């Protein structure tokens, strides 16, 4: 936690103003992607190798994730199909060998006040497979100092292990280029905080 806060404070003065939100939320992928030439850095608490790097290209984004569900690292590409739909796929790397395939999709509906999201993902190969389904519902409102905030609920179903987890939390667009996700109830546990995720765009 201390390393996350220290890194956030160190990088904050270097960030440049960019509009828009990150293309992930509470661990699930959204249909949107990073803008062309944008670099997005996600910093997470509570997991090893707690960052994800995203680089925006013409029709999607490259995702570098050092902490995949099965283990090891992954390199993926997310295609922007429409404002409601995106697909992504990539390779997972374990001990230097690309031995598993990651395939997923995201369907997002945004209205003036509500966001609904569905994100299925399959991580297969390397001697093991994992299937996950994320469902999210988030309500937008103006909160502290008229900054936009979202209050929401997420269900994560690990279809391989038949385990369901619920997360309740808050997203705060602190600045045009800084977004903070804070979970108060995380993975069926009441924690404070259960999860902190900070996204910065450059």
Residue pairs with C-beta under 8 A, 6 or more apart in sequence:
1 45
1 196
4 43
4 44
4 45
4 50
4 196
4 198
7 43
8 43
8 198
8 200
11 41
11 200
12 178
12 200
14 202
15 175
15 177
15 178
15 200
15 201
15 202
16 177
16 201
16 202
17 175
17 176
17 177
18 35
18 38
18 176
18 177
18 201
18 202
19 176
20 32
20 35
20 201
21 30
21 32
21 173
21 179
21 199
22 30
22 40
22 42
22 54
22 179
22 199
22 201
23 29
23 30
23 32
23 33
23 34
23 40
23 54
23 61
23 78
23 86
24 30
24 42
24 52
24 199
25 117
25 136
25 138
25 171
25 181
26 136
26 152
26 154
26 167
26 169
26 171
26 181
26 183
26 195
26 197
27 134
27 154
27 156
27 167
27 197
28 106
28 117
28 119
28 134
28 136
28 154
28 156
29 78
29 86
29 88
29 104
29 106
29 119
29 121
29 134
30 86
30 106
30 108
30 117
30 119
31 80
31 81
31 82
31 83
31 84
31 85
31 86
31 106
31 107
31 108
31 117
32 80
32 83
32 86
32 108
33 56
33 60
33 61
33 78
33 79
33 80
33 86
34 40
34 54
34 55
34 56
34 61
34 201
35 56
36 56
36 57
36 58
37 56
38 54
38 55
38 56
38 201
38 202
39 53
39 54
39 55
39 56
39 201
39 202
40 53
40 54
40 55
40 56
40 61
40 199
40 200
40 201
40 202
41 51
41 52
41 53
41 54
41 199
41 200
41 201
41 202
42 51
42 52
42 53
42 54
42 197
42 198
42 199
43 50
43 51
43 197
43 198
43 199
43 200
44 50
44 51
44 52
44 195
44 196
44 197
45 193
45 195
45 196
45 197
46 194
46 195
46 196
47 67
48 67
49 66
49 67
49 73
50 67
51 66
52 63
52 64
52 65
52 66
53 63
53 64
54 61
54 62
54 63
54 64
55 61
55 62
59 79
59 80
60 77
60 78
60 79
60 80
60 86
60 88
61 77
61 78
62 75
62 76
62 77
63 74
63 75
63 76
63 77
63 78
63 88
63 90
64 73
64 74
64 75
65 73
65 74
65 75
65 76
66 73
67 73
68 74
68 92
68 100
68 102
68 123
69 121
69 123
69 130
69 132
70 92
70 94
70 100
70 123
70 126
70 128
70 130
71 94
71 126
72 92
72 93
72 94
72 95
72 100
72 126
73 92
73 93
74 90
74 91
74 92
74 93
74 102
75 90
75 91
75 93
76 88
76 89
76 90
76 91
76 102
77 88
77 89
77 90
78 86
78 87
78 88
79 86
79 87
79 88
80 86
81 87
83 108
83 110
84 107
84 108
84 109
85 105
85 106
85 107
85 108
86 105
86 106
87 104
87 105
87 106
88 102
88 103
88 104
88 105
88 106
89 101
89 102
89 103
89 104
90 101
90 102
91 98
91 100
91 101
91 102
92 98
92 99
92 100
92 101
92 102
92 123
92 125
92 126
93 99
94 100
94 126
99 125
99 126
99 127
100 123
100 124
100 125
100 126
100 128
101 122
101 123
101 124
101 125
102 121
102 122
102 123
103 121
103 122
103 124
104 119
104 120
104 121
104 122
105 119
105 120
105 121
106 117
106 118
106 119
107 117
107 118
107 119
108 115
108 116
108 117
108 118
109 115
109 116
109 117
112 140
113 139
113 140
113 141
114 137
114 138
114 139
114 140
115 136
115 137
115 138
115 139
115 140
115 150
115 152
116 136
116 137
116 138
117 134
117 135
117 136
117 137
117 138
118 133
118 134
118 135
118 136
119 133
119 134
119 135
119 136
120 131
120 132
120 133
120 134
121 131
121 132
121 133
121 134
122 129
122 130
122 131
122 132
123 129
123 130
123 131
123 132
124 130
129 160
130 158
130 160
131 158
131 159
131 160
132 156
132 157
132 158
132 159
132 160
133 156
133 157
133 159
134 154
134 155
134 156
134 157
135 154
135 155
135 157
136 152
136 153
136 154
136 155
137 152
137 153
138 150
138 151
138 152
138 153
138 171
139 150
139 151
139 152
140 148
140 149
140 150
141 148
141 149
141 150
141 151
142 148
142 149
143 149
143 172
144 172
147 172
147 173
147 174
148 173
149 170
149 171
149 172
149 173
150 170
150 171
151 169
151 170
152 168
152 169
152 170
152 171
153 166
153 167
153 168
154 166
154 167
154 168
154 169
155 164
155 165
155 166
155 167
156 164
156 165
156 166
156 167
156 187
157 163
157 164
157 165
158 164
158 165
165 187
165 188
166 185
166 187
166 188
167 183
167 185
167 186
167 187
167 194
167 195
168 183
168 184
168 185
168 186
169 181
169 182
169 183
169 184
169 185
169 186
169 194
169 195
170 181
170 182
170 183
170 184
171 179
171 180
171 181
171 182
172 179
172 180
172 182
173 179
174 180
177 200
177 201
177 202
178 198
178 199
178 200
179 198
179 199
180 196
180 197
180 198
180 199
181 195
181 196
181 197
181 198
181 199
182 193
182 195
182 196
183 191
183 193
183 194
183 195
183 196
184 190
184 191
184 192
184 193
184 194
185 191
185 194
186 193
186 194
186 195
187 194
